[in-house]
Amino acid sequence: MLSVNMPLNDRKKVDSIIAKRRQSNNLRNIPEILIPLWQIKMRERFGINVDREIARYIVIAAHEGGTWKKQRAMRKIEKLLVDRGMDLESSKKMAKNVIDISVGGGASEE
């Protein structure tokens, strides 16, 4: 959190700078063509059918380097599965397996 003694105008400037930085560094700036390609890849290589939402997170994890992006993708996929009616434990296991299979190891649970 920012310093409490910082004037309100300075805090707004900092917030706007952070917001601009996040927009320019947005993870969703991936070519849309990669999503159906990864769906086909997952179906052909591993026999797994994934929908566009899950494929989007797989693409982000695969094309943006770093373990934390794999962990983020796992959490997002897990949330999607829970929202679709799966129990928490099964969704965690499935999300981890999908990311490990598609992107490779290195994604660890917290």
FENURBEL-V805472 format. One record per pair of residues at least 24 apart in sequence whose C-alpha atoms are under 10 Angstrom apart, sorted by sequence separation. I is the first residue (numbers start at 1). J is the second residue. D is the distance in Angstrom with one decimal. If there is no record, write none. Layout:
BEGIN
<<I;J;D> <I;J;D>>
END
This chain:
BEGIN
<<32;56;8.6> <34;58;10.0> <35;59;6.6> <38;62;9.9> <53;77;8.2> <54;78;9.5> <71;95;9.7> <74;98;8.3> <34;59;6.9> <35;60;9.5> <71;96;8.5> <74;99;6.6> <30;56;8.9> <34;60;9.7> <54;80;8.0> <70;96;9.1> <73;99;7.7> <74;100;9.4> <32;59;9.7> <53;80;8.4> <54;81;9.3> <28;56;8.6> <31;59;9.5> <71;99;8.8> <28;57;9.2> <30;59;8.0> <34;63;9.8> <70;99;7.0> <27;57;9.7> <30;60;7.4> <70;100;8.8> <28;59;9.7> <29;60;9.1> <28;60;7.4> <27;60;6.8> <30;63;8.4> <70;103;8.1> <74;107;8.3> <27;61;9.5> <30;64;9.4> <70;104;9.4> <73;107;9.5> <74;108;9.3> <75;109;9.4> <70;105;9.4> <71;106;9.2> <72;107;9.4> <74;109;8.7> <27;63;9.6> <70;106;8.1> <71;107;5.8> <27;64;7.7> <58;95;10.0> <62;99;8.7> <70;107;5.6> <71;108;6.8> <61;99;7.8> <67;105;9.2> <68;106;9.4> <69;107;8.6> <70;108;8.4> <71;109;7.2> <67;106;6.2> <68;107;7.6> <70;109;10.0> <71;110;8.3> <58;98;8.2> <59;99;9.9> <62;102;7.9> <63;103;9.0> <66;106;8.9> <67;107;5.7> <68;108;8.9> <54;95;9.2> <58;99;6.6> <61;102;9.2> <62;103;5.4> <66;107;9.1> <67;108;8.0> <27;69;9.3> <57;99;9.0> <58;100;9.9> <61;103;7.0> <62;104;8.6> <55;98;9.9> <59;102;9.2> <60;103;9.9> <61;104;9.9> <54;98;9.3> <58;102;7.2> <59;103;8.7> <54;99;9.9> <58;103;7.3> <61;107;9.7> <55;102;9.8> <50;98;9.3> <48;98;8.6> <46;98;9.8> <48;101;10.0> <48;102;9.9> <46;101;8.0> <42;98;9.2> <45;101;9.8> <46;102;8.5> <45;102;9.3> <42;101;8.9> <42;102;7.1> <41;102;8.9> <38;102;8.9>>
END
